[in-house]
Amino acid sequence: MQRTWKQDLKYGLKRGLPIALGYVPVSFTFGLMAVSGGIPIWMAVFISLSNLTSAGQFAGTNLIILGAGYFEITLTTFIINIRYMLMSLSLTQRLDKNMNLPKRLLVGYGVTDEIFSIASMEEGTLRFPYLLGLIMGPVLGWTTGTALGAIISAALPESLSNAMGIALYGMFIAIILPVAKKSKPVSMIIAISVMVVCILRYLPLFQIVSSGFRVIIATIIAAGIGAFLFPIADNEDLGEDRSSGQDITIEQDEEEGGNLI
């Protein structure tokens, strides 16, 4: 039996709540970084509300603070965020055929790694009220966290506010290390990225390369080498992998009416 519009919206809100809660501390760090770098509070909040891009948002804002050019900022964020195009294209195959263009654009705006993962696990057609509910919570969590971080950063003494910038690097290390410990390919790709950045940063020959283009070059080289050395398994292997571990837990939780944690 198909859920009503209200039931779909409520179900989407329920599924998006854990994502919203997880976004708050990350966006809090972004708010601290943006305001400590000289960006006004309202602009930091607007960036989060209009972007919702996590790593691309951090990189782009950092380039703004450093005074990079428009082309450099645009190219950097495009390279980092290009994965969202693939995610959106994947979801279009599952969308309700009656969904009009404005609704599709709204769904495209709200596609993030976590939202895509949750939506992809749903069975059947993805209806607009469900996706609207799934997106609303994370958008609110991301924007609220940014506002809190920005306000607190503005209220702190300048010396302490500048010192809080170390939280950004701590956050990225906390994201990378757990994955690197479990995956040899990820560890090697991280090592290649670091090596390329160091070469571009410290060799006199490459001193003319700006920080933004270092990120672009390192991303392309590391991703290219990673794709060549560690190609993704075929569909059958992926299906076997997904039939175990976390996906089983998620399916069991859904059957029992539990929440995704």
C-alpha positions as CSV (number, residue, x, y, z in Angstrom):
1,M,0.0,0.0,0.0
2,Q,1.4,3.4,-1.0
3,R,2.0,5.9,1.7
4,T,0.2,9.3,1.7
5,W,2.0,12.6,1.0
6,K,2.1,13.3,4.7
7,Q,3.4,9.8,5.6
8,D,6.1,10.0,3.0
9,L,7.3,13.4,4.3
10,K,7.3,12.1,7.9
11,Y,9.2,9.0,6.9
12,G,11.8,11.1,5.0
13,L,12.2,13.3,8.1
14,K,12.8,10.3,10.2
15,R,15.4,8.9,7.9
16,G,17.2,12.2,7.6
17,L,17.4,12.9,11.3
18,P,20.7,11.0,12.0
19,I,22.3,12.8,9.0
20,A,21.2,16.2,10.4
21,L,22.7,15.4,13.8
22,G,25.9,14.3,12.2
23,Y,26.2,17.5,10.1
24,V,26.0,19.9,13.1
25,P,29.6,19.4,14.4
26,V,31.2,19.4,11.0
27,S,29.4,22.6,9.9
28,F,30.2,24.1,13.3
29,T,33.8,23.8,12.4
30,F,33.1,25.4,9.0
31,G,31.5,28.4,10.8
32,L,34.5,28.8,13.0
33,M,36.9,28.6,10.0
34,A,34.9,31.0,7.8
35,V,34.4,33.8,10.4
36,S,38.0,33.5,11.8
37,G,39.1,34.0,8.2
38,G,37.2,37.3,7.9
39,I,33.9,36.2,6.3
40,P,30.8,37.8,7.9
41,I,28.4,35.6,9.9
42,W,25.6,36.1,7.4
43,M,27.8,35.1,4.5
44,A,29.0,32.0,6.2
45,V,25.4,30.9,6.9
46,F,24.4,31.7,3.3
47,I,27.3,29.7,1.9
48,S,26.1,26.6,3.9
49,L,22.5,27.1,3.0
50,S,23.2,27.5,-0.7
51,N,26.0,24.9,-1.1
52,L,25.6,21.9,1.2
53,T,28.9,20.5,-0.2
54,S,31.1,19.7,2.8
55,A,34.6,19.2,1.4
56,G,34.1,21.4,-1.6
57,Q,32.6,24.1,0.6
58,F,35.6,24.0,3.0
59,A,38.1,24.1,0.0
60,G,36.2,26.9,-1.8
61,T,35.9,29.1,1.3
62,N,39.5,28.6,2.2
63,L,40.5,29.8,-1.3
64,I,38.2,32.9,-0.9
65,I,40.0,33.7,2.4
66,L,43.4,33.3,0.7
67,G,42.3,35.7,-2.1
68,A,42.3,33.2,-5.0
69,G,40.8,34.1,-8.4
70,Y,37.3,33.1,-9.6
71,F,38.6,30.5,-12.0
72,E,40.7,28.8,-9.4
73,I,37.8,28.7,-6.9
74,T,35.4,27.5,-9.6
75,L,37.6,24.7,-10.9
76,T,38.6,23.5,-7.5
77,T,35.0,23.2,-6.2
78,F,33.9,21.6,-9.5
79,I,36.6,18.9,-9.3
80,I,35.8,18.1,-5.6
81,N,32.0,18.1,-6.2
82,I,31.8,16.4,-9.5
83,R,30.7,13.2,-7.7
84,Y,27.4,14.8,-7.0
85,M,26.6,14.8,-10.7
86,L,27.0,11.0,-10.8
87,M,24.9,10.6,-7.7
88,S,22.1,12.8,-9.1
89,L,22.1,11.0,-12.5
90,S,21.8,7.7,-10.6
91,L,18.8,9.0,-8.6
92,T,17.0,10.3,-11.7
93,Q,16.4,6.6,-12.7
94,R,14.4,6.1,-9.5
95,L,12.4,9.4,-9.3
96,D,8.6,9.5,-9.7
97,K,7.9,10.2,-13.4
98,N,5.3,12.8,-12.4
99,M,8.0,14.9,-10.6
100,N,8.3,18.3,-12.4
101,L,11.5,20.3,-13.1
102,P,11.4,22.6,-10.0
103,K,11.0,19.6,-7.7
104,R,13.8,17.8,-9.5
105,L,16.1,20.8,-9.1
106,L,15.3,20.9,-5.4
107,V,16.2,17.3,-5.0
108,G,19.4,17.9,-7.0
109,Y,20.3,20.7,-4.6
110,G,20.0,18.4,-1.6
111,V,22.0,15.4,-2.9
112,T,24.9,14.7,-0.6
113,D,26.9,11.5,0.1
114,E,24.8,10.5,3.0
115,I,21.4,11.5,1.5
116,F,22.3,9.6,-1.7
117,S,23.2,6.5,0.3
118,I,20.0,6.5,2.3
119,A,17.8,7.2,-0.8
120,S,19.6,4.5,-2.8
121,M,18.7,1.9,-0.3
122,E,15.0,2.6,-0.6
123,E,12.9,0.2,-2.7
124,G,10.7,1.2,-5.5
125,T,10.1,4.7,-6.8
126,L,11.4,7.7,-4.9
127,R,8.6,10.2,-4.4
128,F,9.0,13.9,-3.8
129,P,7.6,14.2,-0.3
130,Y,9.9,11.5,0.9
131,L,13.0,13.1,-0.6
132,L,11.8,16.5,0.7
133,G,11.7,15.2,4.2
134,L,15.0,13.4,3.8
135,I,16.7,16.7,2.6
136,M,15.1,19.1,5.1
137,G,16.7,17.8,8.2
138,P,20.3,17.7,6.9
139,V,19.9,21.2,5.4
140,L,18.7,22.5,8.7
141,G,21.5,20.7,10.6
142,W,24.2,21.9,8.3
143,T,23.0,25.5,8.4
144,T,22.3,25.6,12.1
145,G,25.8,24.2,12.9
146,T,27.4,26.8,10.7
147,A,25.5,29.6,12.4
148,L,26.5,28.4,15.8
149,G,30.1,28.1,14.9
150,A,30.1,31.5,13.2
151,I,28.4,33.3,16.1
152,I,30.8,31.7,18.7
153,S,33.8,32.5,16.5
154,A,32.8,36.1,16.3
155,A,32.3,36.3,20.1
156,L,35.8,34.8,20.9
157,P,38.9,36.9,21.3
158,E,40.8,37.2,18.0
159,S,43.8,35.1,19.3
160,L,41.5,32.3,20.4
161,S,39.4,32.4,17.3
162,N,42.5,32.1,15.1
163,A,43.7,29.1,17.2
164,M,40.4,27.3,16.6
165,G,41.4,27.0,12.9
166,I,43.3,23.8,13.9
167,A,39.9,22.1,14.4
168,L,39.5,22.0,10.6
169,Y,42.7,19.9,10.2
170,G,41.7,17.7,13.1
171,M,38.3,17.1,11.5
172,F,39.8,16.0,8.2
173,I,42.3,13.7,10.0
174,A,39.5,12.2,11.9
175,I,37.6,11.5,8.7
176,I,40.6,10.0,6.8
177,L,42.3,7.8,9.3
178,P,39.6,5.3,10.2
179,V,39.0,4.7,6.4
180,A,42.7,4.5,5.7
181,K,43.2,1.9,8.4
182,K,40.7,-0.4,6.9
183,S,41.6,0.0,3.2
184,K,45.0,-0.3,1.7
185,P,43.9,1.4,-1.6
186,V,42.7,4.4,0.3
187,S,45.9,4.6,2.3
188,M,47.9,4.6,-0.9
189,I,45.8,7.2,-2.6
190,I,46.1,9.5,0.5
191,A,49.9,8.9,0.4
192,I,50.0,9.8,-3.3
193,S,48.0,13.0,-2.7
194,V,50.3,14.1,0.1
195,M,53.4,13.4,-2.0
196,V,52.1,15.4,-5.0
197,V,51.1,18.3,-2.8
198,C,54.5,18.3,-1.1
199,I,56.3,18.2,-4.5
200,L,54.2,21.2,-5.8
201,R,54.7,23.1,-2.6
202,Y,58.4,22.7,-1.9
203,L,60.2,22.2,-5.2
204,P,61.3,25.6,-6.6
205,L,60.1,24.6,-10.1
206,F,56.5,24.5,-9.0
207,Q,56.4,27.6,-6.8
208,I,54.2,29.4,-9.2
209,V,51.4,26.9,-8.7
210,S,48.8,28.3,-6.3
211,S,47.3,26.4,-3.3
212,G,44.0,25.9,-5.2
213,F,45.6,24.3,-8.2
214,R,47.8,22.1,-6.0
215,V,44.5,20.6,-4.7
216,I,43.2,20.2,-8.2
217,I,46.4,18.6,-9.5
218,A,46.8,16.3,-6.5
219,T,43.1,15.2,-6.7
220,I,43.3,14.4,-10.4
221,I,46.6,12.5,-10.2
222,A,45.7,10.5,-7.1
223,A,42.2,9.7,-8.3
224,G,43.6,8.6,-11.7
225,I,46.3,6.4,-10.2
226,G,43.8,4.9,-7.8
227,A,41.3,4.1,-10.5
228,F,44.0,2.4,-12.6
229,L,45.6,0.4,-9.7
230,F,42.4,-0.4,-7.8
231,P,39.5,-0.7,-10.3
232,I,36.0,-1.3,-8.8
233,A,34.8,-4.9,-8.8
234,D,32.1,-6.0,-11.2
235,N,28.4,-5.9,-10.2
236,E,28.3,-9.4,-9.0
237,D,31.1,-8.9,-6.6
238,L,29.6,-5.7,-5.4
239,G,26.3,-7.4,-4.9
240,E,28.0,-10.1,-2.8
241,D,29.8,-7.5,-0.7
242,R,26.6,-5.5,0.0
243,S,24.8,-8.6,1.1
244,S,26.8,-8.7,4.3
245,G,27.8,-6.4,7.1
246,Q,26.1,-3.0,7.5
247,D,23.5,-3.4,4.7
248,I,22.1,-6.5,6.4
249,T,21.8,-4.6,9.7
250,I,20.0,-1.7,7.9
251,E,17.6,-4.1,6.2
252,Q,16.9,-5.8,9.5
253,D,16.3,-2.5,11.2
254,E,13.9,-1.5,8.5
255,E,11.9,-4.7,8.8
256,E,11.7,-4.3,12.6
257,G,10.7,-0.7,12.3
258,G,13.9,0.5,13.8
259,N,15.8,3.7,13.0
260,L,18.9,4.1,11.0
261,I,21.7,5.0,13.4
